[in-house]
Structure formats: C-alpha cells, structure tokens
Amino acid sequence: MSMRYPTVGEIAVGIELTAESFALRKALLTLTVEEEQLLQQVQPRMSTYTEQLIEAFYDHLLQFEGVSDLLKENATRQRLKGTQKRYFERLLSGQYDYEYALDRLAVGIAHQRIGLQPEWYTGAFGSFVHHFSLVLQHEFRYAPERSNQVLTALNKVVLLDATLALDAYSHAAHNATVRARDDAQNRFDEQAKQIEQLAFYDTLTGLPNRNLLGELVEQQLTVTRREQRTLALIYMDIINLKEVNETLGHEVGDALLKAVSLRLQQTIREMDLLGRPEQAAGGALARITGDEFALACFVPDGDAVLSLVSRINKAFAVPFRVEGAEVTVRKRYGVVLAPRDGDSYEILLRHADIALHQAKARTNQVCFYDALLGLKIRERAYLARRLEAALVQGKGLELRFQPQTCLATGQLCGAEVLLRWFDAELGWVSPNQFIPLAEERGLIDKITRKVLIMAGHQRRVWQEQGLLVPGRIQIKLAVNVSARDLDDSRFANDLLLLLAEEGVSPSDFELELTETGLMRHPEDAINMLHHLKQKGFALAIDDFGTGHSSLNYLKDIDADLLKIDMSFVRNLDRDAANRAIVQTIIATAQIFGMKTLAEGIENEAIADELKRMGCDYGQGYCFARPLTAKEFEQCWLSGQAADVMA
C-alpha cells in the first residue's frame, strides 16, 4: 500500500495556521515593517555571497553521518542547492506574508518525507546565521550598527521560518504515525478476515468447513436439548472423485467439487433446510475433507433422512458438465441422529465417519450409525494401536514353526514360520484377528520384515548350534509375503539387507504368496518375483485353488511349490469334488515342473492318499502343530542332527 503524504493545506489546518495566526507569530517576534524593508534593501548586496553561503552551509552538513547519507548523491545535492539559493533570495525579500508561511510549511513536509530529523533544523539554521553574520560583518564593516540591525531582523525571520518548518515537520510526522497505525490496523483487519476465512470456510467451494460446522452443530444441539428435536448429521462421500482426478485431472476434480457444492446448496435450499450460518435453527452444509460433504439439519425421524437423501440422489441423477467432460457422481452416506447417537459435535462427527466407512464396507449407499458397530470399530482401532506399538517395541511377538515333511520319506523338509502375539492387556490375540487388521491398516509390510528378521536370527542360532549344517542338514523356512509387500519397489532390497545383517542366505528361505494377492497386479508381481528368485529365494504359491490365476500367469511366475489349500484337503477322503480338484492341482504343478505341498493334513489316511496321488509334501496337525523354536529344535532338529553326526 503506497503512503499518502499530507498536503500543505492539511498541515496548515492541523497546526491552525491562518493569515491572522501568522500575523500574530510575526508580532510575537516583534518583526516590524521597517525590519522587513531593511532586509529587502540589503538583498542586492548580500546576493553576491549566495554561492559562498550555500557551500559553507553544505560543508557543515556533510560532516554528519546521518545527513551525509541523505545527501551522498551529487545530483541530490545540486538540486537541493538550487532550492537553497531560491530560499536565501526569498529570506531577504522583505515579503513575509501568508503565502510565504505556506511555502515554509512545504519545506518542513519535504524534509520529513526524506528523513531529516528535527535537530537538523537547529543546526542548519544556526550554521546559516553564523556564516551570514560573518559575511554581514565584512560587508558592513564600516557600519557596524547597520550590520547589527540587519542581523537582528534576519534572526527574527529565521526563527519564524524555523518554527513554521518544525511545526509542519512535527505535524507531518504525527500524521505519518497515525496513517501507519491506521494502515497497520487495516492490514490486520484484512488479515484477520483472511484468517477467519481460512479457519472457517473451505477455500475451494466457499462452504463452511469442519471448524465452522462444529460451531453451528453445537448451536443446533442446544436447540435439540431445549425443544426435544432430532438433529441429523449426514456425511456424503463422492465415491468416484479419485477416479476423476486420475483420469481427467485435478482441475476437473476441483471444478466437479464446486459444481457438487452448488447443486447441493440449490437442492437443500429448495427443501427449505438451509438457513443462514447465524441461524442455529436452520440447516448447515459444509465440506469436511477432499471428497466428503456434511449436512446438519433437523428432521422428524430417520425416514425423513432417507427422503432427503432420495431428493439429493434425484438432483444428482443429471450428470455434471465440467471442463468439457460429462461426469456422473456416485455417492454414499453415513448418518447419525442426535441426541440418540451423541450429544456433542465431536462424538457425532466420529460416529458419522464410522457410519460412512461402514457404508463403504457393506457397499450400501446409506448407512445409519449403530452403537454395536461403533463399539467394534473402536475395539479394532484400539487393537491396531496395540499392534503398532508391539511392532515398534518388539514386545509380545513370538514365532512358531510348523514342520513340513516329505510324504514319501517322512523326513523334515522345511517349516512354515508363523507369527504369534501376546498383548499384556488383551492376552493372546488370534492371527485371524491381527493379520487382517494389519492388512487393513497398512502394517502388514512391517510384520513381514519383523518376521523375516526374527526368523533369520533364529536360523543363524540353529546354524551356530550345529542343528542346521549347509549341505548336510538343510531345510527352508517359509515366510508369508502379502500383496502389499509386492507393491513396494524397495521390498526385495530390504529383504536382502535384513538377511545379510542376520548372517543368513536367501537360499535358506521360501517366500509364500497367496494366489489372490498375486492377481492384484500380476505383471508387477511377476517382475518382483523374478528378481527375488534370481537372488536365491524359493517361491511358493499359497492357498492355490482359491483364487483366479490363469495358467499363463502360473507359467510366468516360475514358482517352486504350489501349496494346496486346506479347504480341499480336510475332507479329501469323503468329497469326490475336492479329490478331483486336488488331483488337478497336482497334475498342473507337475506340468510346470513344480512340487506340491498339502496344508491342513489332520490324519494319516489323508496323508497316505495324498502320497498315492503324487503330492510331494505335507503340513498339518497329523505331523505337528505350530511349535515354539525350542519345541521345534527338540522334536525335529536335534534328532535329525544326531542322525547325521552318527
């Protein structure tokens, strides 16, 4: 913002300078008409000394650092010297009227603008009077009385000038301070408005944001309690916004959100639900996050909410035309009712979010909050926090090893590594609980790495004890790998680094991947698996027969082992269909040069049948349950080591 400087007229009004008050100033200084005439008479003689006086004047000023900085440019000094010459001529003109006074005010304003301080005036005028008196004494050396008369008259005019200039300077400085304060206040007010806008309104749509919605809902809750009314908080999620952003670009996505906002406002206003923000009894529409909107309004009951949602859906049935693209918006809703589902904004917001996520999980378009559902979600959230803490601290996590045997010889050929978790508050937590939760919360990659570190450490211990001797006593430890792991480009290098730190080789391990997980991004998964196999890992496809992999992908994966899912194995002796499926899996594996391992073998009859069908390996309670490291060592490794040593 540019500074506006005061005019001479404004300064004159500010210091109450009029023709009458100026005449009074002259009278107070006893500046007489005779003295004015005397100065006018000596002007021609003194004008010959003008250049000398100006040089002496500036030589004096340039001795001082503050002033010399302002006058360091030669062009500036020359311009000011010209001004000074005109001033000296007018100083001795003998014409000291109101116009003269206004001119002196202009000088004071100019000096304040360039930054000359008030003390400059006393020094400047003092220097001028000193040098002028020297010239005057020389010029009137034969008439000292006249010299004294001229100097007395000049001193009065100089004092008149100085007081006018100082008054103008002070008032201009005061005005500058006031203007600076006002400008600062205006900027503060503008910034406060901007901060309020950012704090309480969505910058894209202009709708209230989560913060302002909170204030409005709290007002509405007061009405709810006072008048026993029902308040609905409806979360609406734009399902396909991410798809729009990825396919059409974020500019189209932003334009779509603006259009959605306008259509929502129009629809709700037509239903007379949308009041002004300051009206607690009215409705409130807000944008909560990137793809979520919220509506808070009073309703008779839950059926009225369904009717409202139906009206919105009808309005949204017409596709949006944005940035030249036609987009049909898909939505889902999470609904809470107050006071039934909560009596504060934060509780209602949390419950509405739970209802919306449940709508996603159930593929419902509308989902009302359910207290039991909320309890389960809170329990899962608590379990997730405990699991994450366990992974960070390494507490309560243990490995179990389930033996894998050769069905033809009964010899140990490997072991599947399984994670178990004991929580100090929850006790033993089933893998059926925490493994799916880890997948959902993005913790499964941490679990994979944790298991590999622990398994690598245990294998090294066994090798140091002579229980596993490379080339003589050799088994592979099978570790489960999730589809999420394969999505991480750093996964292979991380595994190699972790095993190297534990002092074991990739050839000591088999990575198990589910058929379903492989089919998420088959091309990327296959590339990752080829890289892992080149580094020495053996590969197994777990739960084969439960997914939808094609033979082409099976061929490209180049796995070493197909694991037959236990759902086909358990009742193999009683179910002809399962028997046929298992036979087909074994035949398929043989075609591609893979071995097969059957999971969930519970008795010797099924083990024998699998052996006759050509299955290579088996795993299940028929041989052993999952064992601790010590149990596995005692039951399976020690005896085998003794046999070899013998």
N, C-alpha and C positions, 0 to 999 in steps of 0.2 A: 504494500500500500504506500503510495507516494505521500510525502509530507507537504501539507498546505501551510505556507507561511502567512502571518498576518499582514494586512495592508497598513499603509501609513494612517489612513483614516481610522481603521480599527484600533491602532495603538493610541491615536490621539483621543479617541473616545475612552479608551481604557484608562489613560492617565488623566482624563478630564482636562485636556488641553484645548482651550478656545482662544480666540483673539483677545478676550478680556483677561483670561488667566495668564496668557503670555505677557500682556502689558503689565500685569501685576508682578510677574517674575522680574521684568526689567526694572520696575520701580523698586523692588526689594533690593536689587543690586545697585540702586541709585545710578543707573545708566541714563545719562541725560542726553538731550538733543545736541547740546554743544559737544559732548564727547563723541557722539556719532559723527558729527560734522568734522571733528578733529581727525578722526581715523580716516574719513573719506579724503581729507586734504593730504595726508601723508602717504596715501596708497601709491601714487605715481612714483614717489621717491623710493618706497620700500619694495616695489615690484621688481626692481633691478636685482634684488637679493633673493628672489624666489627660488631659483635653482640651487643656490648655496644653502638656503634653509632646508629645502627638501632633502638634499644629500646628507646634511648633518642629521636630519630627522631619522632617515632610514639607517644611517651608520649606527646610530644609537640603538634602534630597534633590533638590528641584526646581531647585536651582541648576546641576545637572549634566546635560548634554545627553543622554547615554545613558539615564539613569534617567528624566528628564523625558519622553522619547519613550514610555517604557513606561507612564507614569502620566498621560499627557496627557488621557485621558478622565475627566471628573468622576465618572461612575458607578464607574469602576475605583478612583479614589482614595477615594471614600466607602466602598466595600466593604472596601478594604484598611485604612482607618481603623478600621472596626468590628472587623476581625480584630486590629489592633494594640491596641485597647482591651482585648480579652479576653486578649491576651498579657501586657500590663502587669499586669493583675489577677492572672494566674497566676504572673508573675515574682516577685511579693511574697507568694505564697500560703504559702510555707514548706513546701510538699509537693512534694519533688523525688524522686519515685520512678521506677520503670522505665516506667510509663505516661507520665510527664512526658517522659522521654527519647524515647519513640516519637513523641510529639507534635512534639518539636523536629526529629526526622528528617523528618516530614511537611512541615514548613515549608521545610527545605532542598530537598526534592524539588520542591515547588511553585515555589520561586524559580528552580531550574534549568530548569524547564519554561517559565517565562515569559521567561527570558533574562537575569536579573540575574546579573552577574558576581561572582566571589568577593570582589574588592576592595570590593564594595558592603557586605559584612558588616562589615569592619573600620571602614569609615566610618560605617555605620549604628549599630553598637553603640557606637562612640566618641562619636558625636553624642548618642545616648541617655544614656550615662553622664555626659557633660558637662552636659547640661541637667538631668538628675536630681540631679546633685551641687549645682547652683545652687539648685534647689528645696529640696533636703535641708538645705543650709546656712541657707536662710531659715527653714525650718520648725523647725529645732533650733538657732537662733542663740543660744539661751541654754544649750544643752547640746552644745557642740562635740564633746566626747568621744563622746557617743552618736551624733552625726552621722557621726563617723569610723568607728565600729563598723558602722553600717548600710551606709555606702558600701563598706567592706571586704567585708562579706557579699554585697552586691549585685554587686560586681566579680567575686567568685568564681562566682556564679550566671550572670552574663553570659558569663564565659569558658566555663563549662560549656555554656551554650546555643550559643555561637559555634562551639565545637569540634564539637558534635553536628551543627549545621546544615551546617558546612563539610565534615565527613566525609560527610554524606548527599549534599550537592551534588556533591562530587568523585566519589563512587561512582556517583551517578545519571548524571553526565556521562560517566564511563567506560563505564557500561552503554549509554548512548546511542551512544557511539562504536562500541562492539562491535556493537550492533544495526544501526547504519548500515552498518558494514562487512559484516556478515552479510547485510543486505538487499541491499546492492550486489552481493555475491557471488552471492546467489540470483538477482537480476535478470540478472547477467552470465551465469550458468549457463543461465537460461531463454532469454536472447537467443542464446547460443551454440547451444542446441538448435534455436531457430528458424532461425538462420543455416545450421546444418547441414542442417536440413530443406529450406530453400530451395536450398541449394547442391547437394544430392544427391538430392532427391526432387521429383517432379512434384506441384505443388500441387493439380491437379485430380483426378488418379487415385490419387495416393499411391504410384505406381510409382517405382522408381529412374529418375533422369534420365540425360542423356548423360554427366555427370561421373562419377556412381557406376558406370554401366555400364562406363566406361573402366577404373576400378579393378578391377572384377570380371573383365573380359575379360583384363586383364594378369595376374591371378592364374591364370585358366584357361590362358593361353598358357604360363605356367610349367609347368603340368601337361602341356600338349601337348608341350613340348620334353622333359620328363623321361620321359614314358611313351609317346612317339610316338603320340599320339592325334590325331584330327581334330576341330577345333572349327569349328562352323558359326555364322556371324553372318547372321541373316536380317532384312532390312528388310521391314516390311509397311506399305503405304500405303493409307489409306482414300480411295478414288478420289472418292466422292460426298459427302465431308464438306462441301466448299464449297457444293454444291448444297443440302444440308440446312440449312446456316447461312442461305443466301439465301432459301430458300422457307419454312422453318419457324422460323427464328430461332436466334440463338446459344445461347440457353438449352437448346433441344432439341439443338443440336450438342454442347454440353458434356455433357448427360445421355447422349447417344449414346456419347461417348468413355468415360465412366465405365462404361457397360454393356459396351462392347467390351473394356475393360480387365479387367472381372470375368470375362467369358466366356473371354477368352484365358487368364487365370490358371487357371480351372477346367479348361479343355481340356488345358493343358500339365501341370497337376498330375496329372490322370488318367493321363497318359502317363509320369508319374514323371520328368519332366525338370526341374522347377522346384525347386531346392534353396533353402536359406536363403541370404541375401546373404553371410554369412560363410563359406559353403562353396564353395571355389573349384571343387570337382569337380562342383557342381550347375549347373543352368541359371540364366540371368538374363534376366528380362523387363523392358523399360524403355520409357518413352515418350520419343522423341527430339525431335520437333517437334510442331506442331499436329496433323497428321494421320498421323504416322509412329510406328510402334512397332518395337522391335528385340528379337530373341530370340537369345541366345548359348547354345549347348549343344553337348555332344559327340555326334558321330554316327559311324557306321561308314564312310559314304560319301555321295555325292551322292544316291543313290537313297533313302536314309533321309530326306533333307531333303524330297524330293518326297512321301514317305509322310507326313511330319509336316505338310506344307502341305495335303495331302489331308484329314487329320484336322481341321485348323483350318477348312478350307472346309466340311466336313460339319457341324461345330458351328455355323458361321455361316450355314448354309442356312436356319435358322429365323429369320424376321425379328425385329428388335428392337422392343419396345413401349416407347416413351419419351414421356413428357409427353402421353399420349393419341394419339400418332402411331405408325404402323407403318412401320418403315424397314428395307429390305434393304440390307446393307452390301456394297459392291463393293470388291475388294482386288486388289493386285498385290504381287509380292515381288521383291526383289533379294537375291541370295545370294552370300556369299564363304565360302571354306573355308581355314582355317589349318592348316598353315603354307603351303599351296600359293599362296594369294593375298596373303600378307603375314604379317609376324611381329611387328607392333605394332598396338595398338588404333587409332591414328590412320590407319594405312595401310588396315587392314581397314574402318574406317568410311568412308573415302574411296572405296574400291573397292565397298563395298556400295551407297553412294549412286550410283555410276556404273551399277552393275547395275540399280538401281531405275529410274533415268532411262532406261536402255535398254529396260527393260520397258515404260515409257510410250511410248517412240518406236516400238517394234515392236508395240505393243498385245498383248504377251504377258502372261500372268498371272504367270509365274515366269521370271526371267532370272538365270543364273549369270554371275559376273564372268568376263570374257575379257581376257587380258593385251593382246592386239592392240587390242581395243576400248578398253581403258583408255588405251593409247598415243595412239590417235586423238583421244580426248576431251581428253587433256592437251595435245595439239598444237592443238586447236581453242581451248582455254582460253588458251593462250599467244598464238595468233593474235588472239583477241579483245582481250587486254590490249594487244598492239602496235597494233591498230586504234584502240582507245580513246585511246591515247597520241598517235597520229598526228592524231586529230581534235582533241584538246586543244591540241597543239603546232603543228598545221598543217604538219607536215613530211611530205614524200614524197607529198602528194596533188596530182594534176595533172588537168586537164580535157582531154578530147578532143572534137572537134566532127565529127560525121558529116553531110555535106551531105544535104539533102532537095531534090529537084528536081521541077519541073513536067514531067510526062511528055509533055505536048503541045508545050512550047516548049524544054525542056531547060534552062530558067533556074533559078537558085538561088531557092528559096522559104523555106528555113529550115535549121536544123541541130539534130540531137539532141545534147544535152550529156551526155557520159559521163564517169564518174569513173575514174581510174586511180590505183593505189597502189604506190609503190616503197618497200620497207622496207630499212633499212640492213643488217639481218641476213638477211632472207628473200628479198631481191631483189624483182622484180616479182610481185605477188600478183594472181591472176586475179579479175576481178569475180564469176565463178561461185563463188569461194570466199568472198570477204569480204562480198558483198551479202547472201546468205542468212544468214551468220553475224551480220551487223548486224541483220537482221530478228529473229533468234532471241534476241539479247542486248539488244534494245531500244535499239540505236544508230542505227537507220535514220532516225529523225527528225533526229538530229544531222547525218547525211550529207546529207539533203535540204537543210537550212539551209546547210550548208557549201558544197554545190554551187551553191545559189542566190546566195550571197554572191560566190563566185568567178566565176560566170557574169555576174552583174550588174556586177562590176568590169571584166571583160574587154569586155563590151558598151560600157561607158562609154569605155574606152580606144579602141575602134574608132570610136565616135562622135566623140571628140575628134580622132582622126586623119583624119576625113572619110571613113572607109570605110563607115560606115553613116549615111545622112542621112535623118532623118524626112521621109516624104512622097515621097522620090525613090529611095533605096536602102534597102529595108525588108525585113528577114527576122525571123522569130520564132525564138527559142532555146527548144527543147523540153526541159523538165526533168522527170525521172521523180518521181512522188509515190507513196508507199506507202499502203496501207490504214491503217497505224498513224498516219500523219500526219493522216488524216481523222478519226481518233478523238479528236484533240487539239483542244479548243474554241478554243485560242489560235492555232492554225495560221495561219488567214487573216490575222489582225492581225500575226503575226510576219513573214509574207512581205511584207506591205505596208511594214512598218517597215524590214526589211532592204533592200528595193529603194530605198526613199526615201533611206536612208543612202548607197547607191551612186549615187544620182542618175539612176536609170533608171525606166521606167514599166512597170506590169503589162501594158500592151498590147504590150510588146516580148517577152512570154513566153507559151509554151504549156505547160500542165501536163498531163503524161501519166499516166493512171491505168489500172491493169490492170482488165480486166473482172471477174476473180475477186475482186480487192480491193474493188471497188465492191459486190459482193454480200454482203460480210460483214455490214454494217449499212446496207442500201440507203437507208432513209429519212433517216438521219443524214447519210450521204454526199451524197445529193442536195441536202439543205439547205445543206451546206457548199459544194458546187459552185456552187449558185445565187449564194451570197454572193461567191465568188471571181470568177464571171463578171460580176457587177454591178460589180466593181472593175476590170474590164478584161482579166482573163486569158482567153486562148483555152483551150479544153478539148479534149483528145484521149483516146479510149479505146484503150489499148494492147492488143496481142495479141488483138484481137477474133476470136471464133470458138472460143476455147479454154475459155471459161467457160460459165456457165449463166444469163446475164442474160435477162430477159424483154423483149418488145417494149415493154411498158408502162414499165418502168424506163428503157429506151433513149430513149423519148419524153420522159420526165420529166427526164432528165439534161440535155437540151438541149446536147449536145456539138457541137463544130465539126468534129471529124475522127474517123473510125474508122481505126485502123491494122490492116491485115490481117497476121496472124501469119505469120512466115517459113516455118513448117512447111507452110503451104498454098501458098506462093509458089515455093519452090525447085524443085519438080518439076511445076510447073503445066503444062508442055508435054507431060508424059508420063503424068499421072494425071488421068483424067476426073473422078473424085470430087472432087479438090481444085479442079479447074477449076470444077465446079458450085458448090462452097462459096464460092469467091471471087466468082463471078458473083452469088450470092445476097447476099453481104455488100455488094457494090457497089450492088445494087438496093435493099437495105434502107436503106443510107445515103442514097441519092437520095430515097427516100420521106420520110425525116425531114429532108431538107434539109442533109445533112452531106456533107463531102468525104471521100475515101478516100485512104489512103497505104499502099502495099505495102512491107513490110520484106523484107530478105534477097534483093533482086534481084541476081543474080550475072552475068547476061549480057544482051546487047541483045535477043535473041529473046524472052525473058520480058518485058522492058520494053516491047517493041512489042506483045506480046499483051495485056498489062495495059492499055496505052493504047487498044487496039481494044475492050477490054471495058468501057471507061469509067472506069477508075481515074484519079484526078487526079494523085497524086504518087507518087514512088518514092524508095527509100533502099536502099543496099546497095553491095557491092564493085564492081558494074557502074559505079557513079559514083565512089565513093571509099571507102577505108577510113576509120575514125575518125582525125582529124588533130589535131596539136597546134595551138595558137592561131596560131603563126607560119605553119605549113603551110596552115592554112585561110585565113589572111589573104592569103598569096601566091598560092594556087591559085584561090581563089574570090572574094575580096573586092576585091583590088587591080585585077584586070581589069574587074570589074563597075563599080568606081568610075571607072576610066578611061573606060569607055564612056559613063557618064553625064556626066562632065565634058566629054567631046568633044561 
